[in-house]
Amino acid sequence: MAQNAKISSLTDELIRSILKSDPQAYKHTREIAARNLRGHQYARTNQFDITARFAGLDEKFRVKNRDDLADALQARLRQLEGYQYQPDVLSLLLLLADRPLENTQVEALELLRPVSPPPPLTWAEILQEDPYSDEEIWKDIDYGGDSSSDEKPLNRNEKESHTAPATFDIDDVYDPESCIMPTDETLVAKLEEVKFWKVAEEKDTKVHITEIQAIRETLFMLGGLHTSLYRTKSWTHNTTLSTNHIIDYAPSLAITNLLSQFVETGKTLNSLREWALQKETKSRSVPRSPLHQTFVAAVRARLLQYDRSLSQQQQQYLKPENPVPVSLLQLHNDVGAISTPILSLDSIRKRIELDQHVLEALFEQITLAQMTLDDGLFRYASEVFFECLDTFLKPIRRWMETGELAPDDDTLPLFVNDTYSDAASLWHDRYVLSLGGRNHSLSPSFLRPVAEKIFIAGKSVVFLKELGIYDTDSHALDREPTLKHETVCGTSDMVPLAPFPELFQTAFETWIASKYSLASSVLRQHILETDGLMHVLENFETLYLGKNGSIFEDFATAIIERMESGRRGWNDRFVLTELARGIFGTILTVSTAERVVVRATKAKARGNSVKDLAAVSIDYAVPWSIQNIIQRSSVPMYQEICTFLMQIYRVKHALQRARMRRSRKPKPIVFYGLLHRLMWFADVLRSYTTETAIFLSTRDMKAAMEKAEDVDEMARIHAEYIRKIHQRTLLSKDLRPIFNAIVELLDLGVLFAQTKGSAGQQINQEVDRLLPFIVAGLRSVGRAGAEPMWEQLADRLS
C-alpha cells in the first residue's frame, strides 16, 4: 500500500508539472495513468543478462584495440560490487548508452576526479619560513620609522661619501650613486690593442696574431660572420684567406694548408646558408613544393644546431671547465666532426638542383652512410629523410583515405586526373598512373614497388564513393604505423645490421597495408556479393559461350530459321530481342532476361555463307561497377565467339535437314561419306570450342577470380580470360588463315546441304584440300608452344 501511495503521489506531481492548471484534463489524464500503472507488472532486472552484456562490451572494446576503455570500465564495475541496486543502475546506463566505442574518451574521466586537498601545514614548514630563533626578532622596534614628521629634507648639493652603508646604520636610506664602480680607463686601451683587424685595415702591412685569435676568427667565419683573417665577398659569398696575417710560433706552410681547409668548409657552409635563407619570390620560375620547403626547413634547423655547436666550441676557450690546449689542429678535428653531417646536406642540395628527387637523394645518402659504417651520418641523414617523408606522405594519405587529389600539389606526381570519363570506365580512365622516363613512375625509386597499391587504394575509395557506400570515418579507428628513425631502424646508435632499403621497405609496406586493405576488401566484397560479378559471368557464359548447349542451340536454330525463311523483316531487332528473352528466360530470371538485347544489321537472307550470322549480335546490360571489370573492349570478343558457335550450329542444322530430306531417295556412297565427314567436322569443332577451349579457360578464371584482392586484379584476370578464349577458339589475328579455312569448310557444309546434282564431287575435293591445311596449321602452331590443345584438335580432325 505504501508503494502504491508513493506511486500515486509521484504521478500527481508529474501530471501537474505538465498540465499546469487545467482541472478537466488533469482528472482525465490521472485516470488514464492510474489505469495503466495499476495493470503494469514491474519485473526485476535480470542481473545475469546485465552481466553478460557488460562482458560483451568489454570483449568488443578489446577486439577493437581499446584496452584503455575496457580497463576503465572494469575498474568502475568493481567499485559497484556489493551495491544493492547494482543491476538496476547498470541497466539504466545501458539504456542511456550511445555508441560508447566511438563517443567515449578515457581522458575525460580525469575531469571527474576530485581535487586532492592540500597537505596539512606542519610546524616544521612554519618554522622554516619564519624561525623564532632569529636574532632579529629580539631587536627593539622603531615605531617612528614610518612617520614623516621628523624627516629632514635631503640636501642633494651636499657631497656624501660614496661608501656603501654599514650594517649598523640606523637609517637604511642611502644614495644609489654610491654603488657605481669607478671606470677603469686602462681597460678600454687594452681592448683597442687586441683589435688587430683595425691595424690590418688601416695599414697594408703584415699583422702578427696569436693562435687563439686565429681560432676565434675561424669559428666566426664558420658561423657566417665577417672576419679579418677570412675575407668574404658579399655578392659571390666566396671566402678567401687573407695574406696580411701571420700566426706567431707556427710554421707558415702547415698553418696555411690548415686554414685553407677551413676556407673550403666555410665556402660550402655559406653556399648552404644562402640557399636555405633564400626567400620565395614571385619571380621564381618554379615555386618550391611542400616537400622542398620541408627539406629547406630541415636544413635551417640543422644549421641552427651547427651554430650552437660552434658556440660550444667558443665557450671551451672563453670559459673552460678544464684546461684546454690552444691548437688549430685540434680545432680542425673538432670542426670536422660536427661539419661532416651538415656538409652532406649541401651535396644533397646540389643533386636536388640537378632535378633529382629530394627523397631519392636522401635515401641514397643513408644507404651510402650505412655501407661506410658512419653511425653519425646515418642517423643524421635518416632523421632528415623521415621529416621529409612525413610531408611526402600527406597527399598519399589523403589519396588513400579520401580519394582526393589537390590540384595545385605536385608533391605526389603519381596520378593524372581525367574527370570527363563516365562511371563505366571510372577505374581505368579517370585516374591513370603517370609514367616518367624509361617507363618508370615519377615517384622515388624506393616507392615504386608499392605505387600500384597506393594507386589502387585511392581508386577504391573513389569507386566506393560513386557507389555511395564509403564511410568517411572508417580510417579514424585504425592506428597508423609510425614511420620514423626509431621505429624503422631501432633505438641503437649503431648502424643496423639489416640493409636500410629492406628495413624501410618492410615498414613502408606495413604503413601501406594499414591504408590499403580496408577500402579494397570492402569494394571486392561489394562487387562479388552485392553486384554479383560471378553471377554476371555465368550469364555471359549462357548468352555468348553456350554453357547450356540445349538452350543455345534453340536460340541459334530460331535465328537460322528466320534467316533462311527469307521473310521480310527477319532481322527486326525488337522481334529478335523478344525471341531471345523468351528462349533464355527459361533458365534466367525475369530481371536478367530483360537485360538481353539482340541487334541485327542488314544482311542477305537465304545466303549460302555462315558469315551472314555476323549480322546478329547479343548485348547484355550490366551495372556500371561490373563494366569496370568486364570492359567494353571484351564485349566484341564475346560476340565473335557467339557468332562462331552459331555458325557451327547452322552447318549442323543444314546437314541434319539435308539428311532427313534425302533419306527417302537412295544416294551414292560418296554423298553419305561427305555428309558424315562434314557433320563429324562440325561436331568435333563444337566439342573442342565448348568443352575444351571455353570450359578449361572458364574454370581457371573462376578459381583466379575468387583469389583476386582488388578490382585491378579482377579486370586483369577477366581480360586475360577472354583473350585466351579468343585465341583458343582460333579467332585471334595470328590464327586468321586457319580460321578462314575453317569458315570456308563450314560454308561447304551449307552449300552441300543446298546442292542438287553432281556438285558433291567438287565439294569433296575442296574438303580434301582444306582439311589437311587446317590440321597442318594447328600442329604447326601447337608445336611452337602456344597451346597444346591445338595439337589435340589436329589429331581429332586428322
C-alpha positions in Angstrom: 0.0 0.0 0.0 2.8 2.4 0.9 4.3 1.8 -2.5 1.0 2.5 -4.3 0.6 5.7 -2.4 4.1 6.7 -3.3 3.5 6.0 -7.0 0.2 7.9 -6.8 1.8 11.0 -5.3 4.6 10.9 -7.9 2.1 10.5 -10.7 0.1 13.6 -9.5 3.2 15.7 -9.3 4.3 14.7 -12.8 0.8 15.5 -14.3 0.6 18.9 -12.5 4.1 19.8 -13.8 3.0 19.0 -17.4 -0.6 20.3 -17.5 -0.2 23.3 -15.2 -3.8 24.5 -14.4 -6.5 22.5 -16.3 -8.8 20.5 -13.8 -10.7 18.6 -16.5 -7.6 17.5 -18.4 -5.9 16.7 -15.1 -8.7 14.4 -14.0 -8.8 12.6 -17.4 -5.0 12.2 -17.5 -4.9 11.0 -13.9 -7.4 8.2 -14.6 -5.5 7.0 -17.7 -2.2 7.0 -15.8 -3.7 5.2 -12.8 -5.3 2.6 -15.0 -2.1 1.9 -16.9 0.1 1.8 -13.8 -2.3 -0.4 -11.9 -2.2 -3.1 -14.6 1.6 -3.0 -15.2 3.7 -5.7 -13.7 7.2 -4.5 -12.8 9.7 -7.3 -13.3 13.0 -7.2 -11.6 16.1 -6.5 -13.7 17.9 -9.7 -14.9 21.3 -9.3 -13.3 22.7 -12.2 -15.3 21.7 -10.5 -18.6 23.3 -7.3 -17.5 26.5 -9.0 -16.5 26.6 -10.8 -19.9 26.0 -7.5 -21.8 28.8 -5.8 -20.0 31.1 -8.7 -20.6 30.2 -8.4 -24.3 31.1 -4.7 -24.2 34.5 -5.5 -22.6 35.2 -8.1 -25.3 34.2 -5.6 -28.0 36.5 -2.9 -26.7 39.4 -5.2 -26.6 38.8 -6.6 -30.1 38.6 -3.0 -31.4 42.0 -2.3 -29.7 40.5 -0.1 -27.0 42.1 -1.8 -24.0 42.2 1.5 -22.1 38.4 1.9 -22.3 37.9 -1.8 -21.3 40.2 -1.4 -18.2 38.4 1.8 -17.2 35.0 0.0 -17.4 36.2 -2.9 -15.3 37.6 -0.6 -12.7 34.3 1.1 -12.2 32.3 -2.2 -12.3 34.5 -3.4 -9.4 33.6 -0.2 -7.5 29.9 -1.1 -7.8 30.3 -4.6 -6.4 28.2 -5.1 -3.3 25.9 -2.2 -4.1 22.2 -3.1 -3.5 20.9 -1.6 -6.7 23.8 -2.5 -8.9 21.8 -4.4 -11.7 19.2 -1.6 -11.9 21.9 1.1 -12.2 23.8 -0.8 -14.8 20.6 -1.4 -16.8 19.9 2.3 -16.8 23.4 3.1 -18.0 22.9 0.5 -20.9 19.7 2.2 -21.9 21.4 5.6 -21.9 24.5 4.4 -23.8 25.0 5.9 -27.3 27.8 4.2 -29.2 30.3 4.1 -26.3 33.1 2.8 -28.6 33.1 5.8 -30.8 32.0 8.6 -28.4 33.8 7.7 -25.2 37.1 9.4 -24.4 39.0 8.0 -21.5 40.9 11.2 -21.0 37.6 12.9 -20.0 37.5 10.7 -16.9 40.3 12.7 -15.4 37.9 15.6 -15.1 35.7 13.6 -12.7 38.4 13.0 -10.2 38.0 15.2 -7.0 40.7 17.7 -6.4 43.2 16.4 -3.8 43.2 18.6 -0.7 46.5 20.3 0.1 48.7 18.6 2.7 48.2 19.9 6.2 50.5 22.6 7.3 53.2 21.4 9.8 55.2 23.3 12.4 58.4 22.4 10.6 57.2 24.2 7.5 56.1 27.3 9.5 59.5 27.5 11.3 61.3 27.0 8.0 59.6 30.1 6.6 59.7 32.2 9.9 62.0 30.8 12.5 61.6 32.1 16.1 65.3 31.6 16.8 66.3 34.5 14.6 68.1 37.3 16.5 66.3 40.0 14.5 63.0 39.3 16.3 64.5 40.4 19.7 65.6 43.9 18.4 63.7 46.9 19.5 61.1 48.2 17.2 61.4 51.6 15.7 57.9 53.0 15.9 58.8 56.2 14.1 60.3 54.6 11.1 57.1 55.0 9.1 56.5 58.6 10.4 57.4 61.6 8.2 57.2 64.3 10.9 60.9 64.1 11.9 62.3 63.5 8.4 64.7 66.1 7.2 64.9 67.1 3.5 67.7 65.5 1.6 70.3 68.0 0.5 71.5 66.8 -2.9 74.1 69.6 -3.1 76.0 68.1 -0.2 78.6 65.7 -1.2 78.1 62.4 0.5 80.7 59.7 0.8 80.5 57.0 -1.9 80.9 54.3 0.5 78.2 51.6 1.0 76.1 52.0 4.2 77.3 50.0 7.1 75.2 47.2 8.5 74.8 49.2 11.8 73.3 52.3 10.1 70.0 53.1 11.7 68.5 54.6 8.5 68.5 52.2 5.5 68.1 55.0 3.0 71.3 55.7 1.1 72.4 57.3 -2.2 72.3 54.8 -5.2 75.3 56.6 -6.8 77.4 55.1 -4.1 77.0 51.7 -5.8 78.6 52.8 -9.1 82.1 51.5 -9.6 84.7 53.8 -10.9 85.7 53.3 -14.6 88.9 51.6 -15.4 90.4 53.7 -18.1 93.1 51.2 -18.9 90.6 48.5 -19.9 89.5 50.4 -23.0 93.0 50.8 -24.1 93.6 47.0 -23.7 90.6 46.3 -25.8 91.8 48.6 -28.5 95.2 46.9 -28.5 93.7 43.4 -29.2 91.8 44.7 -32.2 94.4 43.5 -34.7 92.0 43.8 -37.6 91.9 47.6 -37.2 95.6 47.7 -37.8 95.3 45.4 -40.9 92.6 47.6 -42.4 94.4 50.9 -41.8 97.8 49.7 -42.8 98.5 47.3 -45.6 101.2 45.5 -43.6 101.7 42.1 -42.0 100.0 41.7 -38.7 101.0 39.1 -36.2 98.3 37.3 -34.4 98.2 34.6 -31.8 96.8 31.1 -32.4 93.8 31.8 -30.1 92.9 34.8 -32.2 93.1 32.6 -35.3 90.8 30.1 -33.7 88.4 32.9 -32.8 88.4 34.2 -36.4 87.9 30.7 -37.7 84.8 30.0 -35.5 83.3 33.3 -36.5 83.9 32.6 -40.2 82.3 29.1 -39.9 79.3 30.8 -38.2 78.8 33.0 -41.3 80.2 36.2 -39.8 82.6 38.7 -41.4 86.2 38.4 -40.2 89.6 39.9 -40.9 91.5 36.6 -41.3 89.0 35.4 -43.8 87.6 37.7 -46.5 84.1 37.0 -47.9 82.8 38.8 -50.9 79.2 39.8 -50.3 78.0 39.4 -53.9 79.5 36.0 -54.5 79.8 34.7 -50.9 83.3 33.4 -51.9 85.6 33.1 -48.9 89.3 33.5 -49.2 92.2 33.5 -46.8 93.8 36.9 -46.0 97.6 37.1 -46.6 98.2 40.0 -44.2 98.2 37.9 -41.0 100.9 35.9 -39.6 100.4 33.4 -36.7 103.2 33.5 -34.2 105.2 30.4 -33.3 103.7 28.3 -36.1 105.1 27.0 -39.4 103.5 29.1 -42.2 103.1 26.3 -44.8 101.3 24.0 -42.4 99.1 26.7 -41.0 98.2 27.9 -44.5 97.2 24.4 -45.5 95.1 24.0 -42.4 93.4 27.4 -42.8 92.7 26.6 -46.5 90.7 23.6 -45.4 88.7 25.8 -43.0 88.1 28.1 -46.0 86.7 25.2 -48.1 84.4 24.3 -45.3 83.3 27.9 -44.9 82.6 28.2 -48.6 80.3 25.2 -48.5 78.5 26.4 -45.4 78.0 29.9 -46.8 76.6 28.5 -50.0 74.2 26.2 -48.0 73.1 29.2 -45.8 72.5 31.4 -48.8 70.3 28.6 -50.4 68.4 27.9 -47.2 67.7 31.5 -46.3 66.7 32.4 -49.8 63.1 33.6 -49.7 60.3 32.6 -52.0 59.7 35.3 -54.6 57.2 35.8 -57.4 59.9 35.9 -59.9 60.9 32.3 -59.2 60.0 30.2 -62.2 59.3 27.0 -60.4 57.9 27.5 -56.9 59.1 25.3 -54.1 56.8 22.3 -53.4 55.8 21.4 -49.8 58.4 18.6 -49.9 61.1 21.0 -51.0 60.0 23.5 -48.3 60.2 20.8 -45.6 63.8 19.9 -46.7 64.7 23.6 -46.6 63.2 23.9 -43.1 65.2 20.8 -42.0 68.4 22.3 -43.4 67.7 25.6 -41.5 67.2 23.6 -38.3 70.5 21.7 -38.8 72.3 25.0 -39.5 71.0 26.3 -36.2 72.2 23.2 -34.4 75.6 23.7 -36.1 75.8 27.3 -34.9 75.1 26.1 -31.4 77.9 23.6 -31.7 80.2 26.4 -32.8 79.1 28.4 -29.7 80.0 25.5 -27.5 83.4 25.4 -29.2 83.9 29.1 -28.4 82.8 28.5 -24.8 85.6 26.0 -24.4 88.1 28.7 -25.0 86.3 31.6 -23.2 85.2 29.8 -20.0 86.8 26.4 -20.0 85.8 24.0 -17.2 89.2 22.2 -17.6 92.5 23.4 -19.0 92.2 23.3 -22.8 95.2 23.4 -25.2 95.0 26.1 -27.8 95.5 24.2 -31.1 94.3 24.9 -34.6 94.9 21.2 -35.4 92.6 20.1 -32.6 90.0 22.7 -33.7 90.3 21.2 -37.2 89.4 17.8 -35.9 86.5 19.1 -33.7 85.1 21.2 -36.5 85.4 18.3 -39.0 83.4 16.0 -36.7 80.5 18.4 -36.4 80.7 19.7 -40.0 80.6 16.4 -41.9 76.9 15.8 -41.5 75.9 19.4 -42.4 78.2 19.2 -45.4 76.4 16.1 -46.6 73.2 18.2 -46.9 75.0 20.5 -49.3 75.8 17.6 -51.6 72.1 16.6 -51.5 71.2 20.2 -52.2 73.3 20.1 -55.4 71.7 16.9 -56.5 68.3 18.4 -56.0 69.2 21.3 -58.2 70.0 18.8 -60.9 66.3 17.6 -60.7 66.9 14.6 -58.5 64.1 13.8 -56.1 64.7 15.0 -52.6 63.8 11.7 -51.0 65.8 9.8 -53.6 68.9 11.8 -52.8 68.4 11.4 -49.0 67.7 7.6 -49.5 71.0 7.2 -51.4 72.9 9.2 -48.8 71.5 7.0 -46.0 72.4 3.8 -47.9 75.9 5.1 -48.5 76.4 6.0 -44.8 75.4 2.5 -43.8 77.8 0.9 -46.3 80.7 3.0 -44.9 79.6 2.3 -41.2 79.3 6.0 -40.5 76.9 5.9 -37.5 76.5 9.7 -37.0 75.9 10.5 -40.7 73.5 7.5 -40.9 71.3 8.8 -38.1 71.7 12.4 -39.2 70.5 11.8 -42.8 67.8 9.3 -41.6 66.2 11.9 -39.4 66.1 14.4 -42.2 64.7 11.7 -44.5 61.8 10.9 -42.3 61.0 14.5 -41.7 60.6 15.0 -45.5 58.9 11.7 -45.8 56.2 12.8 -43.4 55.4 15.7 -45.7 55.5 13.5 -48.8 53.1 11.0 -47.3 50.4 13.7 -46.5 48.9 13.7 -50.1 49.4 10.0 -50.3 47.5 9.6 -47.0 44.8 11.9 -48.3 44.5 10.0 -51.6 44.3 6.6 -49.9 41.8 7.6 -47.2 39.6 10.0 -49.1 40.4 9.5 -52.8 41.1 13.2 -53.3 44.0 14.9 -55.1 44.9 18.5 -54.6 45.0 20.2 -58.0 47.9 22.5 -57.0 50.0 20.0 -55.1 52.9 18.5 -57.1 54.3 16.5 -54.1 52.6 13.4 -55.4 53.1 13.3 -59.2 51.6 9.8 -59.4 48.3 10.3 -60.9 46.7 12.1 -63.9 43.0 13.1 -63.3 40.5 12.7 -66.2 37.2 13.9 -64.8 35.3 13.6 -68.1 35.3 9.8 -68.1 32.0 8.1 -67.3 31.3 5.7 -64.4 31.6 2.6 -66.6 35.3 3.3 -67.2 36.0 5.1 -63.9 38.6 2.5 -62.8 40.6 2.5 -66.0 40.2 6.0 -67.4 39.5 8.5 -64.7 42.8 8.0 -62.9 45.9 6.8 -64.7 49.3 6.1 -63.2 51.8 8.7 -64.6 54.9 7.3 -66.2 58.2 9.1 -66.4 61.2 8.4 -68.5 62.1 4.8 -69.2 58.6 3.7 -68.3 59.1 4.4 -64.6 56.6 6.2 -62.4 57.6 9.7 -61.2 57.7 8.7 -57.6 61.1 7.9 -55.9 62.5 4.5 -56.8 62.0 3.1 -53.3 58.3 3.9 -53.5 57.8 2.3 -57.0 57.2 -1.3 -55.7 54.1 0.0 -53.8 53.0 2.7 -56.2 50.4 0.3 -57.6 48.9 -0.4 -54.2 48.8 3.4 -53.4 47.1 3.9 -56.8 44.6 1.1 -56.3 43.7 2.1 -52.7 42.8 5.7 -53.8 40.8 4.4 -56.8 38.9 2.0 -54.5 37.8 4.9 -52.3 36.7 6.9 -55.3 34.8 3.8 -56.5 33.1 3.3 -53.1 32.1 7.0 -53.1 30.5 6.5 -56.5 28.6 3.5 -55.1 27.6 5.6 -52.1 28.8 3.1 -49.5 32.1 4.7 -48.4 32.4 5.5 -44.7 34.5 8.6 -44.2 35.2 7.7 -40.6 36.4 4.2 -41.3 40.0 5.2 -41.0 39.6 7.1 -37.8 39.7 4.0 -35.6 42.7 2.4 -37.3 46.1 3.1 -35.7 48.5 4.2 -38.3 52.1 2.8 -38.0 54.7 5.5 -37.3 57.5 6.0 -39.8 60.5 7.5 -38.1 64.1 6.5 -37.4 63.4 4.8 -34.1 60.5 2.6 -35.4 62.3 1.7 -38.7 66.0 1.4 -37.7 65.7 0.9 -33.9 66.9 3.0 -30.9 70.5 1.9 -31.1 73.1 4.5 -32.0 74.9 1.9 -34.2 74.2 1.3 -37.8 71.6 -1.6 -38.1 72.8 -4.9 -39.5 70.0 -5.3 -41.9 70.2 -3.1 -45.1 68.3 0.2 -44.7 66.3 -0.3 -48.0 64.9 -3.6 -46.7 64.1 -2.1 -43.3 62.3 0.8 -44.8 60.5 -1.3 -47.4 59.1 -3.5 -44.7 58.0 -0.6 -42.6 56.5 1.2 -45.5 54.6 -1.8 -46.8 53.1 -2.1 -43.3 52.0 1.5 -43.5 50.5 1.0 -47.0 48.7 -2.2 -45.8 47.0 -0.2 -43.0 45.5 2.1 -45.6 45.1 -0.4 -48.5 43.3 -3.4 -47.1 40.1 -1.7 -45.8 38.8 0.0 -49.0 40.0 -2.7 -51.3 38.4 -5.5 -49.3 35.1 -3.6 -48.9 35.0 -2.9 -52.7 35.9 -6.5 -53.5 33.1 -7.8 -51.3 30.6 -5.4 -52.7 31.4 -6.4 -56.3 31.4 -10.1 -55.7 28.4 -10.3 -53.4 26.1 -7.2 -53.9 26.7 -6.6 -57.6 27.1 -10.3 -58.3 30.2 -10.4 -60.5 30.3 -14.2 -60.7 26.6 -14.3 -61.5 27.1 -11.9 -64.4 30.0 -14.0 -65.7 27.7 -17.1 -65.6 25.1 -15.1 -67.6 27.8 -14.2 -70.2 28.6 -17.9 -70.4 25.0 -18.8 -71.1 24.4 -16.0 -73.6 27.7 -16.0 -75.5 29.6 -19.2 -74.8 26.9 -21.8 -75.0 27.1 -23.0 -71.4 23.7 -24.6 -71.7 24.1 -26.2 -75.1 20.4 -27.1 -75.5 19.1 -23.5 -74.9 21.9 -22.0 -77.0 21.1 -24.4 -79.9 17.4 -23.4 -79.6 18.3 -19.8 -79.9 20.7 -20.4 -82.9 18.1 -22.6 -84.6 15.4 -19.9 -84.3 17.8 -17.2 -85.7 18.8 -19.6 -88.6 15.3 -20.5 -89.5 14.2 -16.8 -89.6 17.3 -16.1 -91.8 16.7 -19.0 -94.2 12.9 -18.3 -94.4 13.6 -15.2 -96.5 10.8 -13.2 -94.9 10.9 -9.5 -94.9 11.9 -8.1 -91.5 13.5 -11.3 -90.3 16.2 -9.2 -88.7 13.9 -6.9 -86.8 15.7 -6.2 -83.6 12.6 -6.0 -81.5 11.3 -9.4 -82.6 14.8 -10.9 -82.2 15.1 -9.4 -78.7 11.7 -10.9 -77.6 12.7 -14.2 -79.2 16.0 -14.3 -77.3 14.3 -13.3 -74.0 11.7 -16.0 -74.4 14.3 -18.7 -75.0 16.9 -17.7 -72.5 14.2 -16.7 -70.0 13.6 -20.5 -69.3 16.9 -20.6 -67.4 17.5 -17.0 -66.5 15.5 -14.9 -64.1 13.0 -12.4 -65.5 15.1 -9.4 -64.5 18.2 -10.9 -66.1 16.4 -11.8 -69.3 15.1 -8.3 -69.6 18.7 -7.1 -69.9 19.2 -9.1 -73.1 19.0 -7.1 -76.4 19.6 -8.6 -79.8 20.8 -6.2 -82.6 20.9 -7.1 -86.3 22.3 -5.3 -89.3 21.2 -5.6 -92.9 22.3 -9.0 -94.3 21.4 -11.1 -97.3 18.7 -13.6 -96.4 18.9 -17.2 -97.7 22.6 -16.7 -98.1 25.0 -19.7 -98.6 27.7 -18.4 -96.2 27.9 -18.8 -92.5 29.4 -15.3 -92.4 25.9 -13.8 -92.6 25.3 -14.7 -89.0 27.8 -12.0 -88.0 25.0 -9.5 -88.7 23.3 -10.7 -85.5 24.8 -9.8 -82.1 23.7 -10.1 -78.5 24.1 -7.3 -75.9 23.7 -7.7 -72.2 23.3 -4.7 -69.9 25.4 -4.9 -66.8 25.8 -2.5 -63.8 28.5 0.2 -64.3 30.6 -1.2 -61.5 30.8 -4.6 -63.3 31.6 -2.8 -66.6 34.9 -1.7 -64.9 35.8 -5.4 -64.8 34.1 -6.7 -68.0 35.3 -3.8 -70.1 33.8 -2.7 -73.3 36.7 -4.0 -75.4 35.8 -7.5 -74.2 32.2 -7.5 -75.5 33.1 -7.7 -79.2 35.3 -10.8 -78.4 32.3 -12.4 -76.7 30.2 -11.6 -79.7 32.7 -13.1 -82.1 32.8 -16.4 -80.1 29.0 -16.4 -80.0 28.9 -15.9 -83.8 31.4 -18.7 -84.3 29.2 -21.1 -82.3 26.1 -20.1 -84.2 28.0 -20.7 -87.5 28.8 -24.3 -86.3 25.2 -24.8 -85.3 24.0 -23.5 -88.7 26.1 -26.1 -90.5 24.8 -28.9 -88.2 21.2 -27.7 -88.7 21.6 -27.6 -92.5 23.2 -31.0 -92.7 20.6 -32.6 -90.5 17.8 -31.2 -92.6 19.5 -32.4 -95.8 19.9 -35.9 -94.4 16.2 -36.1 -93.4 15.1 -34.6 -96.8 17.1 -37.1 -98.8 16.8 -40.2 -96.7 13.8 -41.4 -98.8 15.9 -41.5 -102.0 18.9 -43.7 -102.3 22.2 -41.8 -102.8 25.7 -42.8 -103.8 28.2 -43.8 -101.1 30.2 -40.6 -101.8 27.2 -38.5 -100.7 26.9 -40.2 -97.3 30.6 -40.2 -96.9 30.8 -36.5 -97.4 27.8 -35.9 -95.2 29.4 -37.9 -92.4 32.7 -36.0 -92.8 31.1 -32.6 -92.6 28.9 -33.5 -89.6 31.8 -35.0 -87.9 33.9 -31.9 -88.5 31.1 -29.7 -87.1 30.7 -31.9 -84.0 34.4 -32.0 -83.3 34.7 -28.2 -83.7 31.7 -27.6 -81.4 33.0 -30.1 -78.8 36.5 -28.5 -78.9 35.1 -25.0 -78.6 32.7 -25.6 -75.7 34.2 -28.5 -73.8 37.9 -27.7 -74.2 38.7 -24.1 -75.0 35.8 -22.4 -73.1 35.4 -24.9 -70.2 39.0 -25.1 -69.2 39.5 -21.3 -69.5 36.4 -20.6 -67.5 37.4 -23.0 -64.8 40.8 -21.3 -64.4 39.2 -17.9 -64.5 36.8 -18.6 -61.7 39.5 -20.0 -59.5 41.7 -16.9 -60.0 38.8 -14.5 -59.6 38.0 -15.9 -56.1 41.6 -15.1 -55.0 41.7 -11.6 -56.5 42.3 -8.9 -54.0 41.2 -5.8 -55.9 39.4 -4.5 -59.0 42.6 -4.2 -60.9 43.4 -7.8 -60.5 39.8 -8.8 -61.3 39.9 -6.8 -64.5 43.3 -8.2 -65.4 42.0 -11.8 -64.8 38.9 -11.3 -67.0 40.9 -9.6 -69.8 43.3 -12.5 -69.8 40.4 -14.9 -69.7 38.6 -13.5 -72.7 41.9 -13.1 -74.6 42.8 -16.7 -74.0 39.3 -18.0 -75.2 39.5 -15.7 -78.2 42.9 -17.2 -79.1 42.0 -20.8 -78.3 38.9 -20.6 -80.5 41.2 -19.6 -83.3 39.7 -16.1 -83.6 42.9 -14.1 -83.0 44.7 -12.3 -85.8 47.7 -14.6 -85.7 45.5 -17.6 -86.5 43.3 -15.9 -89.1 44.4 -18.1 -92.0 43.4 -21.2 -90.1 40.1 -19.7 -89.1 39.4 -18.6 -92.6 39.9 -22.1 -93.8 37.5 -23.4 -91.1 34.9 -20.9 -92.2 35.3 -22.0 -95.8 34.8 -25.6 -94.8 31.7 -24.6 -92.9 30.4 -22.8 -96.0 31.0 -26.0 -97.9 28.7 -27.8 -95.5 25.9 -25.2 -96.0 26.5 -25.4 -99.8 26.4 -29.2 -99.7 23.1 -29.2 -97.8 21.6 -27.0 -100.5 23.2 -28.6 -103.6 21.4 -30.8 -106.0 23.0 -32.9 -108.7 26.7 -33.9 -109.0 28.3 -31.0 -107.2 29.1 -33.3 -104.3 32.3 -34.5 -106.0 33.7 -30.9 -106.2 32.8 -30.2 -102.6 34.5 -33.4 -101.6 37.7 -32.2 -103.4 37.5 -28.9 -101.6 37.2 -30.7 -98.3 40.2 -32.8 -99.1 42.1 -29.6 -99.8 41.1 -27.5 -96.8 41.0 -30.2 -94.0 44.8 -31.1 -94.3 45.6 -27.4 -94.4 43.7 -26.9 -91.1 45.3 -29.9 -89.5 48.8 -28.9 -90.6 48.3 -25.4 -89.4 47.1 -26.5 -85.9 50.0 -28.8 -85.5 52.4 -26.1 -86.5 51.3 -23.5 -84.0 50.8 -26.2 -81.4 54.4 -27.4 -81.7 55.5 -23.7 -81.4 54.4 -24.0 -77.7 51.4 -21.7 -77.9 48.6 -24.1 -77.0 48.9 -27.9 -76.6 45.2 -28.3 -77.1 45.6 -27.3 -80.8 47.6 -30.4 -81.4 44.8 -32.4 -79.8 42.3 -30.8 -82.1 44.5 -31.6 -85.1 44.7 -35.2 -84.0 40.9 -35.4 -83.7 40.4 -33.8 -87.2 43.1 -35.9 -89.0 
